[in-house]
Amino acid sequence: MDFLKQKGSFRNLKAYRKAECIYDITYIFTHRYLSKGDRTVDQMVQAARSGKQNIAEGRAAGNTSAETEIKLMNVAKASLQELLVDYEDYLRVRNLELWGTDHPRYPQLRAFCLSHCDTNDYSVLSGKLNDCELANLAVCLIHQTDAMLYKLIELVKGDFMRNGGTKEAMYRARIQARNNPGKKKEEPER
């Protein structure tokens, strides 16, 4: 009985791929529209990086600990929320519009973000957008990624509630091995 559940690669998670897009957009945005030496540049880039990296680390840790996976996914959510506030601040202090659901361009923006998870799509697009448009693009992606992370956390919680954690799986495997002493164990190749 194999007691370590192998999860798929973090690179296959849409939330990770969108977080990677957010990082790339943020890097471009901060270096194009914020002044050199502005602390906000580093803070925004690091918040975007933290969102992406914690998804990767959380998924890898999930092979042995649902608790660690949930904690790191929550750190990713928190980092992206910090970044969201930075984008909102940028728009507010410059009297630029934050596009709500009633904005005429919002449905098209939302649809684009829902259907695109490739950084190449955003790098091409970012060259055509002004600061207001690029900030609203990032805001939309952050909201979508946050929702995906919430669903991912709920899936991990549900799996834990149904199947337990690694310690419980190890115990079940040990009991099964103890109850089947005649079954020969295969030695791994060296």
N, C-alpha and C positions, 0 to 999 in steps of 0.2 A: 504494500500500500504506500503510495507516494503522498506524504503529508505536506509537501510544499507546493502550494498552488502557484503555478507560473502564470503571470499576467502577460498580456500582450505588450508590445513596445509602446512606450509613451509617445513615440513619433506617430503612432496610428490614431492617437486621441485627437479628435477635432479641437478640443479645448487647448491642447498643446499647440497645434498648428495655428490656431487663431492667436494664441499668446505670442507665438513667434512673429506673426504679422504685426501685432501691437508693438513688440519690441522694435522691429525694423522701422515702423512708422514713427515711433517715438524718437528713435535715433535721428532720423531724417528731420523731423519736426524741430527738435531741440537745437540741432546744429544749423538749421536754416533760419529759425525765427527767434531764437533767444541769443543774448549777447554772450560772447566768450567771457569766462570768469563768473557768470551768473550761476550761483549754487543750484538753482532750479534745474539746470541742465543735468548735472550729475544725479540729483535726486530723482528726476523723472526717468532717466535711463536706468538707474538702479532699481526703481520700483517696477519698471517693465521687465527688466532682467529677472528680478526676484519672482515675478508672476510666472514666467516661463520656466525658470530653473526649478522652482518648487513643485511644479506639476511633474517634471521629469523625475526628480528625487522621490516624490511621493509615490509615483507609480512603481518605481523600482523597489522602494521599501515595502510596498504592499504585498510583495511575495512572502514576507514573513510577519508583517504587522499591519493589521487593518487600522489600528489606533494611529500609528505613525503616518500611514497614507492619508487618513482623514485630517490629521493635524497639518500636514504639509500642503494639502489641497486648500485648507482654510488659510494658511499663510499666503498662498498664491492669490486667493480671493482678496485678502486684506491688502496685499501689495497693489493689486489692480484697482482697488477702491481708492488707495492713496493717489495713484496715477490719475484716476478719474477726476478727483478733486483738483489736481493740478491743471488738467485741461479745462475744467469748468472755471477755475480761477483765471486762467489765461484769457478765456473768452469774456468773462465778466469785467475784468479791469480794463479791457480794451474796448468795451462797449460793442462786442461782437455777439452775434446771436447764437445761443445754444438751441439747436434744432430739436423741438419736441415732436410728438406724434402728429401734431396739427400743422407742422411746417410742410409746404408743398414739395420739398425735395426729400423729405424723410422716408416716404415709402420706397422710393428708388434706392436710396442709400441703404436702408435696412435689407432690401432684397439682395442687393449686391453683396453685402457683408454676410448674409446667410448662405449664399451660394459660392463664396470664394474663401478658400483656406490656404491658398498658395501665396507665399511672400512675393513671388514674381508679379502677380496681378496687382499687388499694392505698390510695389516699387515703381512700376510703370505709371500707375494712376497718380501716385504722390507728386510726380513731376508736373502734373497738369493742374494741381489744386493749390489754392491760396491757403493762408494760415487758418482762416475760419472753416473752410471746407475740410482741411486735413484734420483739424482738431475735432470736428464733428464726426468724421470718419472713425477716428480713434475712440471717441466716446461710444459710438454705436458698437464697435467691436468689443469694447470692454464690457458693456452691458450683456452682449451675447455670450461672451466667454464666462462671465460671472454666472449666468443662468446654466451654462453647461457644467461648470464646476459644482454648482449646487446639485444638479442631477447626478453627477458622478459620485459625489459624497453620499447621496441617498442610496445609490446602487451598492457602494461599499458597505454602508450600514446594513442594508437589507441582506446582503450576502453573509455578513457576520452574524446577523440574527438567525438566519436559516442554518448556517453551517458551522458557526463558531470560528474560533481563531486557530492560529498555528499550534498553540499549546494543546488545545483540545484535539486537533488532528493528529498531533504526535502521540498523545495518550491513546487514541483509538488505534493508531498503527501499532503501537507497542503491545496493546492488549490482543490485537489480531495476531501479531507475530508470536506472542506467548501462547495463544490458544491453538496455534498451528505449528508446533515445534518440529514436526517431521518435514515440513516444507523447506527444501534447500534454498538458501539465499544465494543469489548470483553475485559473484565478485566483480567489481568494476575492472575494466581493462586498465592496465598501467602502461 
